[in-house]
Amino acid sequence: MTSVLWLRRDLRRADHPALLAARDAAASGGVAVLFVVDPGLWARGGPVRRAWLAASVQAARQEYGGALAVRLGDPLEVLPRVVREVGAASVHVSRETSAYGARRDAQVAAAVQEAGADWVETGSPYAVGPGLVRSGSGDPYQVFTPFARAWREHGWPAPAPRPDDLDLVDLSSDQEAERLLTDAVTQDGLPPLPPAGERAALKRWRAFRKDGLHDYHKGRDRPDLDGTSQLSTYLKVGAVHPRTLLADLDDETAPGVRSFVTELAWREFYADVLARRPDSAWHDLRPQLAGLRYDQPLDAIEAWQQGRTGYPIVDAGMRQLLSTGWMHNRLRMITASFFTKDLHVWWPLGARWFLDRLLDGDVASNNHGWQWVAGTGTDAAPYFRVFNPVLQGERFDPDGDYVRRWVPELAHLPGAAVHQPWRHEQGYAHDYPRRIVDHAQERREALERYAAARAAGA
């Protein structure tokens, strides 16, 4: 009998338990590999996210020797149709852990079963599936540090072997679905996309293991250095599985390795939080600041979006996002803090801007990262944390190289002088904007608003 493998956030061939299950279930009938372009979801994502997803699907097709079909439509209708078309006995997927994905899959599973096929979920996009890491009392963890400790102790299975003996069914694609993928990657105004696909992900991983992992704990906060793995874009679409990365780590006690594993644990923690609290995707996780007063300074928001706030480190980060579809994690925190605590704007508005423009835009990591900065998320005592953009720039871009790369108007200022152009006679000689707010004043305002909200909610 034939089986169907429905790809979503698992666009690869290696370390793919659902693929192995589909192969084993197929016996002599072969595996039909399918990606569904859901018009509703497709329209909701920003052009950068669509382009990266489209490029990743096209790259995954190469891994399956061209036998990856793309169909357009609601999965609730497409999957039963494909089941009947190929006479499938089973449909295989990686378990979806988001609330939306789980609800959709429950509906599709019922439709698939009505069409006469089994619905089989194997594996997930995470080393440890959300909901599996629990405290001794059986409760989920509320904060990161104990979660990370328990997550390490829980452990994860070895990577699944890559199947090279696949019998793939030649399933046709929809022309309209193919056109949407092509249009997504060729539209005007896109940032340059990195190489897509499983092979590109593994190549990047090998390069990082060789040249960056050892000193990761030292360089990961320095945006002026090439100190990060750049793997988040590949993890987003499942071109590589975190279990594959973890299996390649020889000595978890080494500082760089331990720091890298901790960052993977953050990704899994936020997925766990979202799975148990789906409302936290777009609403405050912690209710203590429900009465916080926000502003909607439209001109200031636009200046932030375009990287023209007058604070060089903030502007450099925002311009990197617009130019590349990616932003260094330290800059994500700095720019989010400026948005929420200098401009006093509610975090979901900034989170949405990021999500639509990041190649690695992931709801769990992105939105809970924003909540961590805003003081409404998982951190124990975050409300008084206000990032000083000048001090952050001087600490993490000490020679000013990162700022000069993205803010060429300030290229004439040497060294750390670039972080305070207002102190130099020629600081505004090349059309760099004046500061749109006074940070010290807005910091005081933010703390007063936070204190009032907490008092009102007590």
C-alpha positions in Angstrom: 0.0 0.0 0.0 1.1 3.6 -0.6 1.7 6.1 2.2 1.7 9.9 2.1 4.3 12.1 3.9 2.9 15.6 4.4 5.8 18.0 5.0 5.4 21.2 7.0 8.2 22.3 9.4 10.4 19.3 8.4 11.8 20.1 5.0 14.6 17.6 4.9 15.3 13.9 4.3 17.8 13.1 7.1 16.8 12.6 10.7 13.2 12.5 9.8 11.2 9.9 11.9 7.9 10.6 10.1 9.6 9.8 6.7 10.9 6.5 8.1 7.5 5.6 9.4 6.0 6.4 6.0 8.6 4.2 4.2 8.0 1.3 6.6 4.2 1.6 6.2 4.4 1.7 2.5 5.8 -1.8 2.0 5.6 -2.2 -1.8 3.4 0.8 -2.6 5.9 3.7 -2.2 5.8 7.1 -0.5 4.0 10.2 -1.9 5.7 13.3 -0.6 3.5 16.4 -0.4 3.7 20.0 0.6 0.4 22.0 0.8 0.3 25.7 0.1 -2.6 26.8 2.3 -3.9 30.1 0.8 -5.0 31.5 4.1 -1.6 31.0 5.8 0.2 32.0 2.7 -1.5 35.4 2.5 -0.9 36.0 6.3 2.8 35.7 6.2 5.1 38.5 5.2 6.9 38.4 1.8 10.3 37.6 3.5 8.9 34.6 5.3 7.0 33.4 2.2 10.2 33.7 0.1 12.3 31.7 2.6 9.6 29.0 2.9 9.3 28.8 -0.9 13.0 28.5 -1.4 13.2 25.8 1.3 10.4 23.8 -0.3 12.2 24.0 -3.7 15.5 22.9 -2.0 13.7 20.0 -0.3 12.4 18.8 -3.6 16.0 18.2 -4.7 16.5 16.0 -1.6 13.6 13.8 -2.8 14.9 13.6 -6.4 12.2 15.9 -7.7 9.4 13.7 -6.3 8.0 16.3 -3.9 4.5 17.5 -5.0 3.1 20.9 -4.2 -0.7 21.3 -4.0 -2.7 24.4 -3.4 -5.7 24.5 -1.1 -7.0 23.8 2.4 -5.3 20.7 3.8 -8.7 19.6 5.0 -9.6 19.1 1.4 -6.2 18.4 -0.2 -5.1 15.5 2.0 -8.3 13.3 1.6 -8.1 14.0 -2.2 -4.5 12.8 -2.4 -5.3 9.7 -0.2 -8.0 8.7 -2.7 -5.8 9.6 -5.7 -2.9 7.3 -4.8 -4.9 4.8 -2.8 -2.9 5.6 0.4 -3.3 3.5 3.5 -1.7 6.0 5.8 -0.7 9.7 6.1 2.4 10.5 8.1 3.4 13.8 9.7 5.7 15.2 12.3 3.6 16.1 15.3 2.5 19.8 15.3 2.8 21.5 18.7 1.3 24.9 18.2 -2.3 25.4 19.1 -3.3 26.3 15.5 -1.4 23.4 14.0 -2.8 20.9 16.5 -6.4 22.0 15.8 -5.8 21.9 12.1 -4.2 18.4 12.3 -7.1 17.1 14.4 -9.5 18.2 11.7 -7.4 16.9 8.8 -6.8 13.6 10.7 -10.6 13.0 10.9 -11.0 13.8 7.2 -8.1 11.5 6.2 -9.6 8.6 8.3 -12.9 9.1 6.7 -11.2 8.8 3.3 -9.9 5.4 4.5 -6.3 6.1 5.6 -4.6 6.0 9.0 -3.2 9.2 10.5 0.2 8.7 12.0 2.2 11.4 13.9 5.9 10.6 14.5 8.5 13.0 16.0 8.3 16.8 16.3 10.4 19.8 15.3 12.1 19.7 18.7 14.7 17.5 20.4 12.2 17.1 23.3 8.6 17.6 22.3 6.7 20.3 24.2 4.9 19.0 27.3 7.4 16.2 27.9 9.6 18.1 30.3 7.9 18.3 33.7 8.9 19.0 37.3 8.9 16.3 40.0 5.3 17.2 40.8 4.3 16.8 37.2 3.8 20.5 36.5 5.3 22.4 33.5 8.2 24.8 34.3 7.4 28.5 34.4 10.9 29.8 34.1 13.9 28.9 32.0 16.7 27.8 34.3 15.0 24.8 35.9 13.4 23.9 32.6 16.9 23.8 30.9 18.3 21.6 33.7 15.4 19.2 33.4 15.5 19.3 29.6 19.2 18.2 29.7 18.4 15.5 32.2 15.5 14.2 30.1 17.7 13.8 27.0 16.7 13.0 23.5 17.0 10.1 21.1 19.8 9.7 18.5 19.1 11.1 15.0 17.0 8.9 12.8 19.0 7.5 9.9 18.7 9.0 6.4 16.7 6.6 4.1 18.4 6.2 0.8 16.2 3.3 -0.4 13.0 5.2 -0.8 10.4 4.2 -3.4 8.8 7.6 -4.2 5.5 8.0 -5.9 5.4 10.4 -8.8 2.6 12.7 -7.6 1.8 15.7 -9.8 1.9 19.4 -8.6 -0.6 22.1 -9.1 0.6 24.8 -11.6 -0.9 27.5 -9.4 1.0 26.3 -6.3 4.2 26.2 -8.3 3.6 29.7 -9.6 3.1 31.0 -6.0 6.5 29.4 -4.9 8.3 30.9 -8.0 6.7 34.4 -7.5 7.6 34.3 -3.8 11.3 33.9 -4.4 11.5 36.3 -7.4 9.4 39.2 -6.2 11.0 42.6 -6.0 12.3 44.1 -2.8 13.4 40.9 -1.1 16.7 40.8 0.9 19.2 38.3 -0.5 18.2 34.9 0.6 20.9 32.6 2.1 21.4 29.2 0.4 18.3 27.1 1.2 17.8 23.5 2.1 19.2 20.6 4.1 22.7 20.5 2.4 23.2 24.3 3.0 22.1 23.9 6.6 24.6 21.0 7.2 27.4 22.9 5.4 26.7 25.9 7.7 26.7 23.7 10.7 30.0 22.1 9.8 31.6 25.5 9.3 30.3 26.8 12.6 31.5 23.7 14.5 35.0 24.1 13.0 35.4 27.9 13.4 32.8 29.3 15.8 31.6 26.8 18.4 34.7 26.8 20.6 34.4 30.5 21.2 30.6 30.8 21.0 30.3 31.9 24.6 32.6 34.8 24.0 31.4 36.0 20.6 27.6 35.3 20.6 26.7 38.7 22.0 29.0 40.6 19.6 27.2 41.8 16.5 30.4 43.1 15.0 31.8 39.5 14.9 30.7 36.4 13.1 30.1 34.7 16.3 26.7 33.0 15.9 25.7 29.8 14.1 23.2 31.4 11.7 21.2 28.2 11.9 17.9 29.7 13.2 16.7 30.1 9.6 17.2 26.4 8.9 15.7 25.3 12.2 12.6 27.4 11.4 11.7 25.3 8.3 13.2 22.0 9.6 16.0 21.9 7.0 18.0 20.5 10.0 16.7 19.0 13.2 18.1 20.2 16.6 18.7 16.6 17.5 21.2 16.4 14.6 23.1 19.3 16.0 23.1 17.9 19.6 24.4 14.6 18.4 27.4 16.2 16.9 28.5 17.8 20.1 31.4 15.9 21.7 32.0 17.8 25.0 29.0 19.5 26.5 31.1 20.8 29.4 33.1 23.0 27.1 32.0 26.7 27.6 31.2 27.3 23.9 29.3 24.1 23.5 27.4 24.5 26.8 26.4 28.0 25.7 25.2 26.8 22.3 23.1 24.0 23.9 21.6 26.6 26.2 20.4 28.6 23.2 18.8 25.5 21.8 17.1 24.9 25.2 15.6 28.5 25.0 14.0 27.6 21.7 12.5 24.4 23.2 11.4 26.3 26.3 9.5 28.9 24.4 7.8 26.1 22.3 6.8 24.4 25.6 5.4 27.7 26.9 3.4 28.3 23.8 2.0 24.8 23.7 0.6 25.1 27.2 -0.4 28.7 26.9 -1.5 29.3 23.3 -2.9 32.7 24.2 0.6 34.0 25.0 1.3 34.2 21.3 -0.3 37.6 21.1 -1.3 38.4 24.7 0.6 39.1 27.9 1.7 35.8 29.5 1.9 37.4 33.0 -1.1 39.4 34.1 0.7 41.8 36.5 1.1 44.5 33.9 -2.4 44.3 32.4 -3.0 47.9 33.3 0.2 49.3 31.8 -0.4 52.5 29.8 0.9 52.4 26.2 1.4 55.1 23.5 1.0 54.9 19.7 3.5 57.5 18.5 3.1 56.7 14.7 6.0 58.9 13.6 8.3 57.3 16.2 7.2 53.8 15.3 8.0 54.5 11.7 11.4 55.9 12.6 12.1 52.7 14.6 10.9 50.5 11.7 13.2 52.3 9.2 16.2 52.6 11.5 16.1 56.4 11.9 15.7 56.8 15.7 19.0 58.7 16.1 20.4 55.9 18.4 23.0 54.2 16.2 22.9 50.7 17.7 19.1 50.6 17.4 19.2 51.9 13.8 21.9 49.5 12.8 19.9 46.5 14.0 16.7 47.7 12.3 18.6 48.3 9.0 20.2 44.9 9.2 16.7 43.4 9.5 15.4 45.3 6.5 18.5 44.5 4.4 19.0 40.8 5.2 15.9 39.4 6.8 17.9 38.6 9.9 19.1 40.4 13.0 21.6 39.5 15.6 20.0 38.3 18.9 21.6 41.0 21.0 20.1 43.6 18.7 16.7 42.0 18.9 16.8 42.7 22.6 18.1 46.2 22.2 15.6 47.2 19.6 12.7 45.6 21.4 13.6 47.3 24.6 13.7 50.7 22.7 10.3 50.0 21.2 8.6 49.0 24.4 10.4 51.1 27.0 11.6 54.2 25.1 8.6 54.5 22.8 6.1 52.9 25.3 4.4 50.8 22.6 2.7 47.4 23.3 5.1 44.5 22.4 2.8 42.7 19.9 3.1 45.5 17.4 6.9 45.2 17.3 6.7 41.4 17.4 4.5 41.4 14.3 7.0 43.7 12.4 9.8 41.3 13.3 7.8 38.1 12.5 6.9 39.3 9.0 10.5 40.3 8.1 12.6 37.7 9.8 13.7 34.6 7.8 13.7 32.7 11.0 10.4 34.3 12.2 9.0 31.7 14.7 6.0 32.7 16.8 7.2 30.9 19.9 10.7 32.2 20.0 10.0 35.6 18.5 6.9 36.6 20.6 8.1 35.2 23.9 11.5 36.9 23.3 9.6 40.1 23.0 7.6 39.4 26.1 10.9 38.7 28.0 12.1 42.2 27.1 8.7 43.8 27.7 8.4 42.4 31.2 5.2 40.4 30.5 6.8 37.0 29.9 8.6 34.2 31.7 11.4 36.2 33.4 11.0 36.4 37.2 11.7 40.2 37.7 12.0 41.9 34.4 10.0 45.1 34.6 12.8 47.3 35.6 15.2 46.1 32.9 15.6 48.9 30.4 18.4 48.6 27.9 20.5 51.7 27.5 21.2 51.9 23.8 24.5 53.8 24.2 25.9 51.5 26.9 24.8 48.4 24.9 26.5 49.7 21.8 29.7 50.6 23.6 29.8 47.2 25.4 28.9 44.8 22.5 30.2 46.9 19.5 33.2 48.4 21.3 35.0 49.5 18.1 31.8 50.7 16.4 32.3 48.4 13.4 28.8 47.0 13.4 27.2 50.4 13.5 29.4 51.8 10.7 28.5 48.7 8.5 24.8 49.5 8.7 24.7 53.2 9.3 27.1 54.6 6.7 26.2 58.2 7.6 28.4 57.7 10.7 31.3 56.0 8.9 33.4 59.1 9.5 33.3 58.8 13.3 36.1 56.6 14.7 35.8 53.8 17.2 33.2 54.0 20.0 32.5 57.7 19.1 30.0 56.3 16.6 27.6 55.4 19.5 27.1 59.1 20.5 27.2 61.2 17.4 25.5 64.1 19.3 28.8 64.6 21.2 30.8 65.3 18.1 30.8 68.4 15.9 30.6 66.4 12.7 28.2 63.8 14.1 25.3 64.9 11.9 27.3 65.9 8.9 25.9 63.1 6.7 22.1 63.4 7.2 22.0 61.1 10.3 18.7 61.9 12.2 18.6 63.6 15.6 17.4 61.5 18.6 13.6 61.1 18.5 13.5 60.7 22.3 15.7 61.3 25.3 16.5 57.8 26.7 17.1 58.9 30.3 13.7 60.7 30.4 11.9 57.8 28.8 13.5 55.3 31.1 12.1 57.2 34.1 8.7 57.3 32.4 8.8 53.6 31.7 9.6 52.7 35.3 6.9 55.0 36.6 4.3 53.4 34.3 5.5 49.9 35.3 5.3 50.7 39.0 1.8 52.1 38.6 0.6 49.1 36.7 2.0 46.7 39.2 0.5 48.6 42.1 -2.9 48.6 40.4 -2.7 44.9 39.7 -1.5 44.0 43.2 
